[in-house]
Amino acid sequence: MSERDINDLRNRIAIQDKVIEHLVIRSELSLHLLSAVLPTSGLTSESAKQKIEQFKCLSSAVSIETLEIEKRKLLNAI
């Protein structure tokens, strides 16, 4: 690889790092807000599980393993 290729790769990685950081922060902020709002909404944990399962069926691009992790985090927050 040339020096230019290496620098290009470093720049792309730096951009990807920033994008990932923003997505993680957005996810954690959403979880925090949901944990504050859901208990007062009247939505039961069973209803929340059903909504997550519906999402899984509607969105085939979602990683099942990642969805399960996020589901556990969400249900623990409620």
PDB file of N, CA, C and O in Angstrom:
ATOM      1  N   MET A   1       0.843  -1.190   0.000  1.00  0.00           N
ATOM      2  CA  MET A   1       0.000   0.000   0.000  1.00  0.00           C
ATOM      3  C   MET A   1       0.882   1.246   0.000  1.00  0.00           C
ATOM      4  O   MET A   1       1.933   1.304   0.639  1.00  0.00           O
ATOM      5  N   SER A   2       0.415   2.210  -0.727  1.00  0.00           N
ATOM      6  CA  SER A   2       1.141   3.473  -0.744  1.00  0.00           C
ATOM      7  C   SER A   2       0.795   4.290   0.500  1.00  0.00           C
ATOM      8  O   SER A   2      -0.168   4.003   1.210  1.00  0.00           O
ATOM      9  N   GLU A   3       1.600   5.303   0.735  1.00  0.00           N
ATOM     10  CA  GLU A   3       1.350   6.200   1.869  1.00  0.00           C
ATOM     11  C   GLU A   3      -0.011   6.869   1.730  1.00  0.00           C
ATOM     12  O   GLU A   3      -0.721   7.055   2.718  1.00  0.00           O
ATOM     13  N   ARG A   4      -0.370   7.227   0.516  1.00  0.00           N
ATOM     14  CA  ARG A   4      -1.672   7.871   0.265  1.00  0.00           C
ATOM     15  C   ARG A   4      -2.818   6.914   0.585  1.00  0.00           C
ATOM     16  O   ARG A   4      -3.807   7.315   1.199  1.00  0.00           O
ATOM     17  N   ASP A   5      -2.692   5.657   0.175  1.00  0.00           N
ATOM     18  CA  ASP A   5      -3.713   4.647   0.476  1.00  0.00           C
ATOM     19  C   ASP A   5      -3.878   4.459   1.987  1.00  0.00           C
ATOM     20  O   ASP A   5      -4.991   4.337   2.497  1.00  0.00           O
ATOM     21  N   ILE A   6      -2.757   4.439   2.675  1.00  0.00           N
ATOM     22  CA  ILE A   6      -2.792   4.270   4.127  1.00  0.00           C
ATOM     23  C   ILE A   6      -3.481   5.466   4.782  1.00  0.00           C
ATOM     24  O   ILE A   6      -4.300   5.290   5.684  1.00  0.00           O
ATOM     25  N   ASN A   7      -3.158   6.669   4.339  1.00  0.00           N
ATOM     26  CA  ASN A   7      -3.810   7.868   4.885  1.00  0.00           C
ATOM     27  C   ASN A   7      -5.300   7.887   4.581  1.00  0.00           C
ATOM     28  O   ASN A   7      -6.109   8.260   5.431  1.00  0.00           O
ATOM     29  N   ASP A   8      -5.666   7.479   3.355  1.00  0.00           N
ATOM     30  CA  ASP A   8      -7.092   7.383   3.000  1.00  0.00           C
ATOM     31  C   ASP A   8      -7.811   6.415   3.934  1.00  0.00           C
ATOM     32  O   ASP A   8      -8.902   6.700   4.428  1.00  0.00           O
ATOM     33  N   LEU A   9      -7.190   5.286   4.161  1.00  0.00           N
ATOM     34  CA  LEU A   9      -7.776   4.275   5.044  1.00  0.00           C
ATOM     35  C   LEU A   9      -7.910   4.809   6.467  1.00  0.00           C
ATOM     36  O   LEU A   9      -8.935   4.595   7.115  1.00  0.00           O
ATOM     37  N   ARG A  10      -6.901   5.490   6.950  1.00  0.00           N
ATOM     38  CA  ARG A  10      -6.966   6.084   8.287  1.00  0.00           C
ATOM     39  C   ARG A  10      -8.098   7.101   8.380  1.00  0.00           C
ATOM     40  O   ARG A  10      -8.819   7.144   9.376  1.00  0.00           O
ATOM     41  N   ASN A  11      -8.250   7.913   7.347  1.00  0.00           N
ATOM     42  CA  ASN A  11      -9.330   8.908   7.345  1.00  0.00           C
ATOM     43  C   ASN A  11     -10.700   8.237   7.358  1.00  0.00           C
ATOM     44  O   ASN A  11     -11.599   8.662   8.085  1.00  0.00           O
ATOM     45  N   ARG A  12     -10.855   7.200   6.562  1.00  0.00           N
ATOM     46  CA  ARG A  12     -12.144   6.489   6.545  1.00  0.00           C
ATOM     47  C   ARG A  12     -12.437   5.848   7.894  1.00  0.00           C
ATOM     48  O   ARG A  12     -13.574   5.871   8.365  1.00  0.00           O
ATOM     49  N   ILE A  13     -11.426   5.285   8.504  1.00  0.00           N
ATOM     50  CA  ILE A  13     -11.611   4.669   9.823  1.00  0.00           C
ATOM     51  C   ILE A  13     -11.989   5.731  10.854  1.00  0.00           C
ATOM     52  O   ILE A  13     -12.850   5.496  11.702  1.00  0.00           O
ATOM     53  N   ALA A  14     -11.353   6.886  10.782  1.00  0.00           N
ATOM     54  CA  ALA A  14     -11.674   7.967  11.721  1.00  0.00           C
ATOM     55  C   ALA A  14     -13.120   8.417  11.554  1.00  0.00           C
ATOM     56  O   ALA A  14     -13.808   8.677  12.541  1.00  0.00           O
ATOM     57  N   ILE A  15     -13.582   8.509  10.316  1.00  0.00           N
ATOM     58  CA  ILE A  15     -14.974   8.895  10.049  1.00  0.00           C
ATOM     59  C   ILE A  15     -15.916   7.823  10.586  1.00  0.00           C
ATOM     60  O   ILE A  15     -16.922   8.138  11.220  1.00  0.00           O
ATOM     61  N   GLN A  16     -15.590   6.560  10.331  1.00  0.00           N
ATOM     62  CA  GLN A  16     -16.429   5.468  10.820  1.00  0.00           C
ATOM     63  C   GLN A  16     -16.478   5.462  12.344  1.00  0.00           C
ATOM     64  O   GLN A  16     -17.528   5.191  12.928  1.00  0.00           O
ATOM     65  N   ASP A  17     -15.363   5.756  12.989  1.00  0.00           N
ATOM     66  CA  ASP A  17     -15.338   5.834  14.456  1.00  0.00           C
ATOM     67  C   ASP A  17     -16.310   6.891  14.955  1.00  0.00           C
ATOM     68  O   ASP A  17     -17.042   6.663  15.918  1.00  0.00           O
ATOM     69  N   LYS A  18     -16.320   8.037  14.305  1.00  0.00           N
ATOM     70  CA  LYS A  18     -17.221   9.122  14.714  1.00  0.00           C
ATOM     71  C   LYS A  18     -18.681   8.718  14.497  1.00  0.00           C
ATOM     72  O   LYS A  18     -19.530   8.981  15.348  1.00  0.00           O
ATOM     73  N   VAL A  19     -18.968   8.092  13.382  1.00  0.00           N
ATOM     74  CA  VAL A  19     -20.337   7.651  13.097  1.00  0.00           C
ATOM     75  C   VAL A  19     -20.790   6.638  14.147  1.00  0.00           C
ATOM     76  O   VAL A  19     -21.905   6.723  14.661  1.00  0.00           O
ATOM     77  N   ILE A  20     -19.927   5.693  14.457  1.00  0.00           N
ATOM     78  CA  ILE A  20     -20.261   4.683  15.472  1.00  0.00           C
ATOM     79  C   ILE A  20     -20.479   5.340  16.824  1.00  0.00           C
ATOM     80  O   ILE A  20     -21.414   4.989  17.544  1.00  0.00           O
ATOM     81  N   GLU A  21     -19.625   6.285  17.173  1.00  0.00           N
ATOM     82  CA  GLU A  21     -19.774   6.988  18.444  1.00  0.00           C
ATOM     83  C   GLU A  21     -21.128   7.702  18.517  1.00  0.00           C
ATOM     84  O   GLU A  21     -21.803   7.649  19.545  1.00  0.00           O
ATOM     85  N   HIS A  22     -21.520   8.362  17.436  1.00  0.00           N
ATOM     86  CA  HIS A  22     -22.807   9.051  17.405  1.00  0.00           C
ATOM     87  C   HIS A  22     -23.968   8.063  17.538  1.00  0.00           C
ATOM     88  O   HIS A  22     -24.940   8.333  18.243  1.00  0.00           O
ATOM     89  N   LEU A  23     -23.862   6.928  16.864  1.00  0.00           N
ATOM     90  CA  LEU A  23     -24.928   5.932  16.939  1.00  0.00           C
ATOM     91  C   LEU A  23     -25.042   5.337  18.341  1.00  0.00           C
ATOM     92  O   LEU A  23     -26.151   5.110  18.825  1.00  0.00           O
ATOM     93  N   VAL A  24     -23.924   5.085  18.988  1.00  0.00           N
ATOM     94  CA  VAL A  24     -23.944   4.552  20.346  1.00  0.00           C
ATOM     95  C   VAL A  24     -24.564   5.565  21.294  1.00  0.00           C
ATOM     96  O   VAL A  24     -25.400   5.211  22.126  1.00  0.00           O
ATOM     97  N   ILE A  25     -24.158   6.823  21.172  1.00  0.00           N
ATOM     98  CA  ILE A  25     -24.722   7.861  22.040  1.00  0.00           C
ATOM     99  C   ILE A  25     -26.215   8.009  21.799  1.00  0.00           C
ATOM    100  O   ILE A  25     -26.984   8.132  22.752  1.00  0.00           O
ATOM    101  N   ARG A  26     -26.638   8.001  20.538  1.00  0.00           N
ATOM    102  CA  ARG A  26     -28.060   8.110  20.221  1.00  0.00           C
ATOM    103  C   ARG A  26     -28.831   6.934  20.808  1.00  0.00           C
ATOM    104  O   ARG A  26     -29.924   7.107  21.346  1.00  0.00           O
ATOM    105  N   SER A  27     -28.262   5.747  20.703  1.00  0.00           N
ATOM    106  CA  SER A  27     -28.908   4.555  21.251  1.00  0.00           C
ATOM    107  C   SER A  27     -29.042   4.643  22.762  1.00  0.00           C
ATOM    108  O   SER A  27     -30.112   4.372  23.309  1.00  0.00           O
ATOM    109  N   GLU A  28     -27.971   5.017  23.436  1.00  0.00           N
ATOM    110  CA  GLU A  28     -28.000   5.117  24.894  1.00  0.00           C
ATOM    111  C   GLU A  28     -28.947   6.221  25.354  1.00  0.00           C
ATOM    112  O   GLU A  28     -29.653   6.057  26.348  1.00  0.00           O
ATOM    113  N   LEU A  29     -28.965   7.334  24.644  1.00  0.00           N
ATOM    114  CA  LEU A  29     -29.878   8.423  24.985  1.00  0.00           C
ATOM    115  C   LEU A  29     -31.328   7.982  24.796  1.00  0.00           C
ATOM    116  O   LEU A  29     -32.188   8.283  25.624  1.00  0.00           O
ATOM    117  N   SER A  30     -31.591   7.271  23.709  1.00  0.00           N
ATOM    118  CA  SER A  30     -32.947   6.762  23.468  1.00  0.00           C
ATOM    119  C   SER A  30     -33.367   5.808  24.576  1.00  0.00           C
ATOM    120  O   SER A  30     -34.498   5.867  25.059  1.00  0.00           O
ATOM    121  N   LEU A  31     -32.464   4.939  24.973  1.00  0.00           N
ATOM    122  CA  LEU A  31     -32.756   3.999  26.053  1.00  0.00           C
ATOM    123  C   LEU A  31     -33.044   4.741  27.357  1.00  0.00           C
ATOM    124  O   LEU A  31     -33.966   4.393  28.093  1.00  0.00           O
ATOM    125  N   HIS A  32     -32.257   5.746  27.622  1.00  0.00           N
ATOM    126  CA  HIS A  32     -32.455   6.542  28.836  1.00  0.00           C
ATOM    127  C   HIS A  32     -33.823   7.232  28.822  1.00  0.00           C
ATOM    128  O   HIS A  32     -34.545   7.216  29.819  1.00  0.00           O
ATOM    129  N   LEU A  33     -34.166   7.831  27.696  1.00  0.00           N
ATOM    130  CA  LEU A  33     -35.459   8.512  27.591  1.00  0.00           C
ATOM    131  C   LEU A  33     -36.624   7.530  27.666  1.00  0.00           C
ATOM    132  O   LEU A  33     -37.633   7.806  28.314  1.00  0.00           O
ATOM    133  N   LEU A  34     -36.484   6.387  27.004  1.00  0.00           N
ATOM    134  CA  LEU A  34     -37.538   5.376  27.066  1.00  0.00           C
ATOM    135  C   LEU A  34     -37.744   4.864  28.481  1.00  0.00           C
ATOM    136  O   LEU A  34     -38.875   4.629  28.906  1.00  0.00           O
ATOM    137  N   SER A  35     -36.649   4.692  29.205  1.00  0.00           N
ATOM    138  CA  SER A  35     -36.781   4.186  30.571  1.00  0.00           C
ATOM    139  C   SER A  35     -37.497   5.196  31.466  1.00  0.00           C
ATOM    140  O   SER A  35     -38.089   4.818  32.477  1.00  0.00           O
ATOM    141  N   ALA A  36     -37.447   6.465  31.104  1.00  0.00           N
ATOM    142  CA  ALA A  36     -38.162   7.479  31.873  1.00  0.00           C
ATOM    143  C   ALA A  36     -39.630   7.573  31.464  1.00  0.00           C
ATOM    144  O   ALA A  36     -40.489   7.851  32.301  1.00  0.00           O
ATOM    145  N   VAL A  37     -39.921   7.346  30.195  1.00  0.00           N
ATOM    146  CA  VAL A  37     -41.271   7.547  29.665  1.00  0.00           C
ATOM    147  C   VAL A  37     -42.138   6.293  29.756  1.00  0.00           C
ATOM    148  O   VAL A  37     -43.318   6.381  30.097  1.00  0.00           O
ATOM    149  N   LEU A  38     -41.570   5.143  29.460  1.00  0.00           N
ATOM    150  CA  LEU A  38     -42.371   3.921  29.392  1.00  0.00           C
ATOM    151  C   LEU A  38     -43.093   3.554  30.687  1.00  0.00           C
ATOM    152  O   LEU A  38     -44.253   3.146  30.630  1.00  0.00           O
ATOM    153  N   PRO A  39     -42.462   3.682  31.838  1.00  0.00           N
ATOM    154  CA  PRO A  39     -43.190   3.308  33.068  1.00  0.00           C
ATOM    155  C   PRO A  39     -44.468   4.120  33.285  1.00  0.00           C
ATOM    156  O   PRO A  39     -45.401   3.639  33.928  1.00  0.00           O
ATOM    157  N   THR A  40     -44.521   5.318  32.767  1.00  0.00           N
ATOM    158  CA  THR A  40     -45.708   6.149  32.950  1.00  0.00           C
ATOM    159  C   THR A  40     -46.701   6.007  31.803  1.00  0.00           C
ATOM    160  O   THR A  40     -47.785   6.588  31.844  1.00  0.00           O
ATOM    161  N   SER A  41     -46.335   5.237  30.778  1.00  0.00           N
ATOM    162  CA  SER A  41     -47.179   5.137  29.585  1.00  0.00           C
ATOM    163  C   SER A  41     -48.281   4.085  29.712  1.00  0.00           C
ATOM    164  O   SER A  41     -49.254   4.110  28.959  1.00  0.00           O
ATOM    165  N   GLY A  42     -48.131   3.173  30.650  1.00  0.00           N
ATOM    166  CA  GLY A  42     -49.106   2.101  30.775  1.00  0.00           C
ATOM    167  C   GLY A  42     -48.780   0.899  29.895  1.00  0.00           C
ATOM    168  O   GLY A  42     -49.506  -0.095  29.921  1.00  0.00           O
ATOM    169  N   LEU A  43     -47.711   0.972  29.125  1.00  0.00           N
ATOM    170  CA  LEU A  43     -47.278  -0.142  28.285  1.00  0.00           C
ATOM    171  C   LEU A  43     -46.623  -1.191  29.174  1.00  0.00           C
ATOM    172  O   LEU A  43     -45.643  -0.911  29.864  1.00  0.00           O
ATOM    173  N   THR A  44     -47.170  -2.391  29.151  1.00  0.00           N
ATOM    174  CA  THR A  44     -46.615  -3.459  29.980  1.00  0.00           C
ATOM    175  C   THR A  44     -45.349  -4.015  29.331  1.00  0.00           C
ATOM    176  O   THR A  44     -45.113  -3.819  28.139  1.00  0.00           O
ATOM    177  N   SER A  45     -44.544  -4.707  30.123  1.00  0.00           N
ATOM    178  CA  SER A  45     -43.330  -5.307  29.553  1.00  0.00           C
ATOM    179  C   SER A  45     -43.703  -6.365  28.519  1.00  0.00           C
ATOM    180  O   SER A  45     -42.979  -6.563  27.544  1.00  0.00           O
ATOM    181  N   GLU A  46     -44.825  -7.043  28.727  1.00  0.00           N
ATOM    182  CA  GLU A  46     -45.274  -8.038  27.736  1.00  0.00           C
ATOM    183  C   GLU A  46     -45.629  -7.354  26.413  1.00  0.00           C
ATOM    184  O   GLU A  46     -45.295  -7.864  25.343  1.00  0.00           O
ATOM    185  N   SER A  47     -46.293  -6.222  26.481  1.00  0.00           N
ATOM    186  CA  SER A  47     -46.624  -5.464  25.267  1.00  0.00           C
ATOM    187  C   SER A  47     -45.356  -4.981  24.580  1.00  0.00           C
ATOM    188  O   SER A  47     -45.266  -4.994  23.353  1.00  0.00           O
ATOM    189  N   ALA A  48     -44.382  -4.555  25.368  1.00  0.00           N
ATOM    190  CA  ALA A  48     -43.110  -4.109  24.797  1.00  0.00           C
ATOM    191  C   ALA A  48     -42.420  -5.262  24.081  1.00  0.00           C
ATOM    192  O   ALA A  48     -41.874  -5.084  22.992  1.00  0.00           O
ATOM    193  N   LYS A  49     -42.442  -6.451  24.696  1.00  0.00           N
ATOM    194  CA  LYS A  49     -41.855  -7.635  24.054  1.00  0.00           C
ATOM    195  C   LYS A  49     -42.546  -7.936  22.737  1.00  0.00           C
ATOM    196  O   LYS A  49     -41.886  -8.267  21.752  1.00  0.00           O
ATOM    197  N   GLN A  50     -43.873  -7.825  22.707  1.00  0.00           N
ATOM    198  CA  GLN A  50     -44.624  -8.088  21.477  1.00  0.00           C
ATOM    199  C   GLN A  50     -44.249  -7.085  20.386  1.00  0.00           C
ATOM    200  O   GLN A  50     -44.095  -7.462  19.224  1.00  0.00           O
ATOM    201  N   LYS A  51     -44.101  -5.816  20.754  1.00  0.00           N
ATOM    202  CA  LYS A  51     -43.719  -4.791  19.779  1.00  0.00           C
ATOM    203  C   LYS A  51     -42.324  -5.069  19.222  1.00  0.00           C
ATOM    204  O   LYS A  51     -42.077  -4.872  18.032  1.00  0.00           O
ATOM    205  N   ILE A  52     -41.422  -5.524  20.076  1.00  0.00           N
ATOM    206  CA  ILE A  52     -40.073  -5.858  19.619  1.00  0.00           C
ATOM    207  C   ILE A  52     -40.118  -7.042  18.662  1.00  0.00           C
ATOM    208  O   ILE A  52     -39.421  -7.048  17.647  1.00  0.00           O
ATOM    209  N   GLU A  53     -40.931  -8.041  18.977  1.00  0.00           N
ATOM    210  CA  GLU A  53     -41.069  -9.201  18.098  1.00  0.00           C
ATOM    211  C   GLU A  53     -41.654  -8.787  16.743  1.00  0.00           C
ATOM    212  O   GLU A  53     -41.229  -9.292  15.704  1.00  0.00           O
ATOM    213  N   GLN A  54     -42.621  -7.874  16.753  1.00  0.00           N
ATOM    214  CA  GLN A  54     -43.182  -7.366  15.498  1.00  0.00           C
ATOM    215  C   GLN A  54     -42.103  -6.670  14.684  1.00  0.00           C
ATOM    216  O   GLN A  54     -42.027  -6.840  13.467  1.00  0.00           O
ATOM    217  N   PHE A  55     -41.271  -5.887  15.355  1.00  0.00           N
ATOM    218  CA  PHE A  55     -40.182  -5.201  14.680  1.00  0.00           C
ATOM    219  C   PHE A  55     -39.236  -6.203  14.039  1.00  0.00           C
ATOM    220  O   PHE A  55     -38.784  -6.005  12.911  1.00  0.00           O
ATOM    221  N   LYS A  56     -38.937  -7.280  14.759  1.00  0.00           N
ATOM    222  CA  LYS A  56     -38.040  -8.313  14.247  1.00  0.00           C
ATOM    223  C   LYS A  56     -38.607  -8.931  12.971  1.00  0.00           C
ATOM    224  O   LYS A  56     -37.864  -9.197  12.026  1.00  0.00           O
ATOM    225  N   CYS A  57     -39.894  -9.156  12.942  1.00  0.00           N
ATOM    226  CA  CYS A  57     -40.537  -9.753  11.766  1.00  0.00           C
ATOM    227  C   CYS A  57     -40.572  -8.790  10.584  1.00  0.00           C
ATOM    228  O   CYS A  57     -40.451  -9.210   9.433  1.00  0.00           O
ATOM    229  N   LEU A  58     -40.736  -7.520  10.861  1.00  0.00           N
ATOM    230  CA  LEU A  58     -40.852  -6.525   9.799  1.00  0.00           C
ATOM    231  C   LEU A  58     -39.501  -6.104   9.229  1.00  0.00           C
ATOM    232  O   LEU A  58     -39.432  -5.628   8.096  1.00  0.00           O
ATOM    233  N   SER A  59     -38.454  -6.269   9.978  1.00  0.00           N
ATOM    234  CA  SER A  59     -37.151  -5.782   9.557  1.00  0.00           C
ATOM    235  C   SER A  59     -36.161  -6.940   9.460  1.00  0.00           C
ATOM    236  O   SER A  59     -35.492  -7.282  10.435  1.00  0.00           O
ATOM    237  N   SER A  60     -36.079  -7.528   8.291  1.00  0.00           N
ATOM    238  CA  SER A  60     -35.223  -8.700   8.104  1.00  0.00           C
ATOM    239  C   SER A  60     -33.734  -8.355   8.142  1.00  0.00           C
ATOM    240  O   SER A  60     -32.899  -9.247   8.293  1.00  0.00           O
ATOM    241  N   ALA A  61     -33.394  -7.070   8.006  1.00  0.00           N
ATOM    242  CA  ALA A  61     -31.985  -6.665   8.007  1.00  0.00           C
ATOM    243  C   ALA A  61     -31.404  -6.589   9.415  1.00  0.00           C
ATOM    244  O   ALA A  61     -30.197  -6.420   9.583  1.00  0.00           O
ATOM    245  N   VAL A  62     -32.257  -6.712  10.418  1.00  0.00           N
ATOM    246  CA  VAL A  62     -31.808  -6.586  11.800  1.00  0.00           C
ATOM    247  C   VAL A  62     -31.128  -7.873  12.248  1.00  0.00           C
ATOM    248  O   VAL A  62     -31.632  -8.971  12.011  1.00  0.00           O
ATOM    249  N   SER A  63     -29.981  -7.724  12.896  1.00  0.00           N
ATOM    250  CA  SER A  63     -29.288  -8.869  13.466  1.00  0.00           C
ATOM    251  C   SER A  63     -30.086  -9.357  14.679  1.00  0.00           C
ATOM    252  O   SER A  63     -30.336  -8.592  15.611  1.00  0.00           O
ATOM    253  N   ILE A  64     -30.476 -10.609  14.664  1.00  0.00           N
ATOM    254  CA  ILE A  64     -31.273 -11.178  15.753  1.00  0.00           C
ATOM    255  C   ILE A  64     -30.511 -11.097  17.076  1.00  0.00           C
ATOM    256  O   ILE A  64     -31.094 -10.786  18.114  1.00  0.00           O
ATOM    257  N   GLU A  65     -29.203 -11.380  17.035  1.00  0.00           N
ATOM    258  CA  GLU A  65     -28.408 -11.352  18.265  1.00  0.00           C
ATOM    259  C   GLU A  65     -28.374  -9.939  18.853  1.00  0.00           C
ATOM    260  O   GLU A  65     -28.546  -9.756  20.058  1.00  0.00           O
ATOM    261  N   THR A  66     -28.152  -8.948  17.995  1.00  0.00           N
ATOM    262  CA  THR A  66     -28.112  -7.561  18.458  1.00  0.00           C
ATOM    263  C   THR A  66     -29.472  -7.131  18.983  1.00  0.00           C
ATOM    264  O   THR A  66     -29.559  -6.444  20.001  1.00  0.00           O
ATOM    265  N   LEU A  67     -30.523  -7.528  18.300  1.00  0.00           N
ATOM    266  CA  LEU A  67     -31.868  -7.185  18.742  1.00  0.00           C
ATOM    267  C   LEU A  67     -32.157  -7.780  20.116  1.00  0.00           C
ATOM    268  O   LEU A  67     -32.768  -7.119  20.956  1.00  0.00           O
ATOM    269  N   GLU A  68     -31.735  -8.997  20.353  1.00  0.00           N
ATOM    270  CA  GLU A  68     -31.949  -9.631  21.655  1.00  0.00           C
ATOM    271  C   GLU A  68     -31.201  -8.878  22.762  1.00  0.00           C
ATOM    272  O   GLU A  68     -31.730  -8.699  23.859  1.00  0.00           O
ATOM    273  N   ILE A  69     -29.986  -8.444  22.477  1.00  0.00           N
ATOM    274  CA  ILE A  69     -29.220  -7.677  23.459  1.00  0.00           C
ATOM    275  C   ILE A  69     -29.941  -6.374  23.777  1.00  0.00           C
ATOM    276  O   ILE A  69     -30.098  -6.011  24.943  1.00  0.00           O
ATOM    277  N   GLU A  70     -30.379  -5.672  22.731  1.00  0.00           N
ATOM    278  CA  GLU A  70     -31.064  -4.401  22.928  1.00  0.00           C
ATOM    279  C   GLU A  70     -32.408  -4.596  23.626  1.00  0.00           C
ATOM    280  O   GLU A  70     -32.818  -3.757  24.428  1.00  0.00           O
ATOM    281  N   LYS A  71     -33.095  -5.695  23.326  1.00  0.00           N
ATOM    282  CA  LYS A  71     -34.364  -5.988  23.977  1.00  0.00           C
ATOM    283  C   LYS A  71     -34.162  -6.175  25.481  1.00  0.00           C
ATOM    284  O   LYS A  71     -34.935  -5.650  26.283  1.00  0.00           O
ATOM    285  N   ARG A  72     -33.129  -6.918  25.862  1.00  0.00           N
ATOM    286  CA  ARG A  72     -32.836  -7.126  27.285  1.00  0.00           C
ATOM    287  C   ARG A  72     -32.513  -5.798  27.966  1.00  0.00           C
ATOM    288  O   ARG A  72     -32.972  -5.542  29.079  1.00  0.00           O
ATOM    289  N   LYS A  73     -31.726  -4.955  27.301  1.00  0.00           N
ATOM    290  CA  LYS A  73     -31.386  -3.652  27.882  1.00  0.00           C
ATOM    291  C   LYS A  73     -32.640  -2.819  28.079  1.00  0.00           C
ATOM    292  O   LYS A  73     -32.816  -2.185  29.119  1.00  0.00           O
ATOM    293  N   LEU A  74     -33.503  -2.823  27.086  1.00  0.00           N
ATOM    294  CA  LEU A  74     -34.732  -2.038  27.168  1.00  0.00           C
ATOM    295  C   LEU A  74     -35.647  -2.544  28.279  1.00  0.00           C
ATOM    296  O   LEU A  74     -36.163  -1.757  29.072  1.00  0.00           O
ATOM    297  N   LEU A  75     -35.845  -3.848  28.331  1.00  0.00           N
ATOM    298  CA  LEU A  75     -36.738  -4.425  29.350  1.00  0.00           C
ATOM    299  C   LEU A  75     -36.160  -4.240  30.755  1.00  0.00           C
ATOM    300  O   LEU A  75     -36.913  -4.073  31.714  1.00  0.00           O
ATOM    301  N   ASN A  76     -34.847  -4.267  30.881  1.00  0.00           N
ATOM    302  CA  ASN A  76     -34.245  -4.008  32.198  1.00  0.00           C
ATOM    303  C   ASN A  76     -34.434  -2.558  32.608  1.00  0.00           C
ATOM    304  O   ASN A  76     -34.513  -2.249  33.797  1.00  0.00           O
ATOM    305  N   ALA A  77     -34.504  -1.679  31.637  1.00  0.00           N
ATOM    306  CA  ALA A  77     -34.655  -0.251  31.933  1.00  0.00           C
ATOM    307  C   ALA A  77     -36.089   0.103  32.347  1.00  0.00           C
ATOM    308  O   ALA A  77     -36.322   1.106  33.022  1.00  0.00           O
ATOM    309  N   ILE A  78     -37.040  -0.734  31.931  1.00  0.00           N
ATOM    310  CA  ILE A  78     -38.442  -0.403  32.213  1.00  0.00           C
ATOM    311  C   ILE A  78     -38.733  -0.637  33.661  1.00  0.00           C
ATOM    312  O   ILE A  78     -39.860  -0.419  34.107  1.00  0.00           O
TER     313      ILE A  78
END
